């Protein structure tokens, strides 16, 4: 019998009094904008210290950490905050101030509080600070430098055509790496200082032409580690102050213990489960103050936390219930971190996703056996009870994953919160090894950001990259390289033909490949120019020493200089299903069955299937297009087109080198993902009608999922279609969203 109401509403979370009160406290805050980071960073740069960029960056962030407001939330067992209020977002004017001026001061297209979605409080008393910040940074930002350096075609590709969009990396930092928390919590930041000092002593001034750069890096690493230690000590002082005023004896004791812990970690290695969590929170929060990117991920949390859990349980310092509460507290603590994007960029990232990914499950990289442990189950329970969107919990499945663990995952998925995401070891490990990862490193992968795999502490570059609008490239291939929306033509088809003059289906396919190849080239220019300018002006020492201490400290290089073991630049591909469906429609309707001419279909597309004077009419042509078999129904011929076209894009992307190629890391190329987040909607807004029957300026397909409404043969047929994609080429991640109406699940 069908039950009334949703499972999520009917099934209540089990929270301790502490967690329930902390949850209510944090969720009582509306998202707001905090000017402190921008204010103090600007103050530092206004002084104009003449320092190497990496050292200048380290000292600027140190100045912010020394002066920003710190607080300890009531009920929390942990310290650490990104901004002056929970769920408020800092500003990063060094990347771009134009959008801040337009939106915050002019209200174009909206003031932050008036947005249709993702609204932010902006206090009147902060406006004078914002005006000063915008004025001072004009002409000095990362975006300004990009506009000076990028060729016209690349700028048009990004701003006007939207064949590739990389706005997130104009306006924000890199992000998209997994901090090496295993190394950090077991060594302490004191070890970073020791190794950097050793590196300075051992510089080879006689034979190493990069000795000067290494000196800059090591000095920046020392400043970085010391600044985070100082921040932790500020938290300890505050906890002591609050303890002195506290009348509740239990809370007084908690604050005193918090103070003692913050004086010990992250300077020294963690000794207990609670110390390890506090260590992770402080380093993670500080990374979010340095870097404006998203996807700063935690790695395989259950693997590096289990030894602390096991030892504490065995020695009587911890119970399982206390561990669950601490992990829930940890989740809520990191949920307070936030980001404000421009309204244009928000279209690609609705819902303020931070992609703070935390991976559990999977396999032991040495023994190649299941690695699920008690902390894996605790992490699932914590998501079940907190029901917040961060961290982005990821589960690794493989053929020997325990049945009990799978059922627990299914129980949490059933809540409908979208967590956890599930990833297939058998596919991902092969994809990584195909790119040159050593077997043990491939087996030790975590998920970074949305769906991108890599071993924590070993992968530089960034797993996220530009969005490649494959549907736009297809559209332009139908008009001999011209964009009908803007009348811009950057690259004509090699064969000089369009949809009305293609003589066979191979010409249509080759025209698409020609256009997508050109725009992949534009994408590579965008990516590498951004990376080069980051290296020249905004190297991030904290990201490098926390993200890859085992290699960057040995090499004396930041990530952007080639300091990581592996280095790839990820790319998101948009519209896989639209490409397959459209090409198959051209094949069937024009060349196989000869129902339409290319000229008829082209006119129908240009008129958005609305022309009632033609024979057949526009709506009749649209019906014919929609009736052609579609990807997602286990039909080999159309599924093979999806496989072929996506493989072509993946191989073409990997043929381009990034700025770290040949400088130390394994890899050093672009590579491919099918992650879209919510970008399939704004990308659809710039794409006219397509031969699959999709109307102009509507959303395109999500990830490598079938186009909405076209997978009519059930979920297993859709899964079979998706499984035919050559996922081994998608070393930056495969995304398939299978969604059910809640009324179908009870």
LINPE-V144788 format. One record per backbone hydrogen bond with DSSP energy under -0.5 kcal/mol. NH is the residue of the N-H (numbers start at 1). CO is the residue of the C=O. If there is no record, write none. Layout:
# LINPE-V144788
NH,CO + NH,CO
This chain:
# LINPE-V144788
10,6 + 11,7 + 12,10 + 15,13 + 20,16 + 21,17 + 22,18 + 23,19 + 24,20 + 25,21 + 26,22 + 27,23 + 28,24 + 28,25 + 29,26 + 32,87 + 33,121 + 34,32 + 34,89 + 39,35 + 40,36 + 41,37 + 42,38 + 43,39 + 44,40 + 45,41 + 46,42 + 47,43 + 47,44 + 48,45 + 49,44 + 51,49 + 56,52 + 57,53 + 58,54 + 59,55 + 60,56 + 61,57 + 62,58 + 63,59 + 64,60 + 65,61 + 66,62 + 67,63 + 67,64 + 68,64 + 76,73 + 80,71 + 87,336 + 88,85 + 89,32 + 90,338 + 95,92 + 96,92 + 101,97 + 102,98 + 103,99 + 104,100 + 105,100 + 105,101 + 106,101 + 108,102 + 109,107 + 114,111 + 115,111 + 115,112 + 120,112 + 121,31 + 126,123 + 127,124 + 130,126 + 131,127 + 132,128 + 133,129 + 134,130 + 135,131 + 136,132 + 137,133 + 138,134 + 140,137 + 141,137 + 142,94 + 143,95 + 145,141 + 146,142 + 147,143 + 148,144 + 149,145 + 150,146 + 155,151 + 156,152 + 157,153 + 158,154 + 159,155 + 160,156 + 161,156 + 162,156 + 162,157 + 163,157 + 164,157 + 165,467 + 169,166 + 170,166 + 170,167 + 171,167 + 172,168 + 176,294 + 177,295 + 179,177 + 179,297 + 180,546 + 181,179 + 184,180 + 185,181 + 186,182 + 187,183 + 187,184 + 188,184 + 189,266 + 190,267 + 191,188 + 192,188 + 193,189 + 194,190 + 195,191 + 196,192 + 197,193 + 198,194 + 199,195 + 200,196 + 201,197 + 202,198 + 203,200 + 205,203 + 208,204 + 209,207 + 211,208 + 214,210 + 215,211 + 216,212 + 217,213 + 218,214 + 219,215 + 220,216 + 221,217 + 222,218 + 223,219 + 224,220 + 225,221 + 226,222 + 227,223 + 228,224 + 229,225 + 230,226 + 231,227 + 232,228 + 233,229 + 234,230 + 235,231 + 236,232 + 237,233 + 238,234 + 239,235 + 240,236 + 241,237 + 242,238 + 243,239 + 244,240 + 245,241 + 246,242 + 249,247 + 252,248 + 253,249 + 254,250 + 255,251 + 256,252 + 257,253 + 258,254 + 259,255 + 260,256 + 261,257 + 262,258 + 263,259 + 264,260 + 264,261 + 265,261 + 268,264 + 270,185 + 276,272 + 277,273 + 278,274 + 279,275 + 280,276 + 281,277 + 282,278 + 283,279 + 284,280 + 285,281 + 286,282 + 287,283 + 288,284 + 289,285 + 289,286 + 290,286 + 291,287 + 295,354 + 297,177 + 297,295 + 298,357 + 299,357 + 301,299 + 301,359 + 302,359 + 303,300 + 304,300 + 305,301 + 306,302 + 307,303 + 309,305 + 310,306 + 311,307 + 312,308 + 313,309 + 314,310 + 315,311 + 316,313 + 317,312 + 318,312 + 323,319 + 324,320 + 325,321 + 326,322 + 327,323 + 328,324 + 329,325 + 330,326 + 331,327 + 332,328 + 333,329 + 334,330 + 335,331 + 336,332 + 336,333 + 337,334 + 340,90 + 341,339 + 346,342 + 347,343 + 348,345 + 349,345 + 349,346 + 352,349 + 357,355 + 358,392 + 359,299 + 360,394 + 362,396 + 364,369 + 368,364 + 371,362 + 376,373 + 377,373 + 378,374 + 379,375 + 380,376 + 381,377 + 382,378 + 383,379 + 384,380 + 385,381 + 386,382 + 387,383 + 391,356 + 392,356 + 393,391 + 394,358 + 395,421 + 396,360 + 397,395 + 397,423 + 401,398 + 406,402 + 407,403 + 408,404 + 409,405 + 410,406 + 411,407 + 412,408 + 413,409 + 414,410 + 415,412 + 416,413 + 420,393 + 421,393 + 423,395 + 425,397 + 425,423 + 427,424 + 428,424 + 429,425 + 430,426 + 431,427 + 432,428 + 433,429 + 434,430 + 435,431 + 435,432 + 436,433 + 437,432 + 442,438 + 443,439 + 444,440 + 445,442 + 446,454 + 448,452 + 449,355 + 450,448 + 452,448 + 454,446 + 456,444 + 457,178 + 458,455 + 459,455 + 460,458 + 460,566 + 462,568 + 463,176 + 467,165 + 468,466 + 468,572 + 469,163 + 469,467 + 470,468 + 470,574 + 471,574 + 473,469 + 474,470 + 475,471 + 476,472 + 477,473 + 478,474 + 478,475 + 479,476 + 480,477 + 481,476 + 482,479 + 483,488 + 484,482 + 487,483 + 490,481 + 491,481 + 496,493 + 499,478 + 501,498 + 502,498 + 507,504 + 508,504 + 509,505 + 510,506 + 511,507 + 512,508 + 513,509 + 514,510 + 515,511 + 516,512 + 517,513 + 518,514 + 519,515 + 520,516 + 521,517 + 522,518 + 523,519 + 524,520 + 525,521 + 526,522 + 527,523 + 528,524 + 529,525 + 530,526 + 531,527 + 532,528 + 533,529 + 534,530 + 535,531 + 536,532 + 537,533 + 538,533 + 538,534 + 541,539 + 544,540 + 545,541 + 546,542 + 547,543 + 548,544 + 551,548 + 552,548 + 553,549 + 555,551 + 556,552 + 557,552 + 561,558 + 562,559 + 563,558 + 566,458 + 567,666 + 568,460 + 569,669 + 570,462 + 570,568 + 571,671 + 572,466 + 573,673 + 574,468 + 575,573 + 575,701 + 576,703 + 579,575 + 580,576 + 581,577 + 582,578 + 583,579 + 584,580 + 585,581 + 586,582 + 587,583 + 588,584 + 589,585 + 590,586 + 591,586 + 591,587 + 592,587 + 593,588 + 595,589 + 596,589 + 601,597 + 602,598 + 603,599 + 604,600 + 605,601 + 606,602 + 607,603 + 608,605 + 609,604 + 610,607 + 618,611 + 621,617 + 622,618 + 623,619 + 624,620 + 625,621 + 626,622 + 627,623 + 628,624 + 628,625 + 633,630 + 636,634 + 639,635 + 640,636 + 641,637 + 642,638 + 643,639 + 644,640 + 645,641 + 646,642 + 647,643 + 648,644 + 649,645 + 650,646 + 651,647 + 652,648 + 653,649 + 654,650 + 655,651 + 655,652 + 656,653 + 658,668 + 661,658 + 663,660 + 666,565 + 668,567 + 668,666 + 669,567 + 670,653 + 670,656 + 671,569 + 672,729 + 673,571 + 674,733 + 678,348 + 679,676 + 681,678 + 682,678 + 683,679 + 684,680 + 685,681 + 686,683 + 687,684 + 688,686 + 689,605 + 690,694 + 693,690 + 697,687 + 698,695 + 700,680 + 704,735 + 705,702 + 710,707 + 712,710 + 718,714 + 719,715 + 720,716 + 721,717 + 722,718 + 723,719 + 724,720 + 724,721 + 725,722 + 727,725 + 729,726 + 730,727 + 731,729 + 732,672 + 733,730 + 736,734 + 738,736 + 739,737 + 744,741 + 745,742 + 746,744
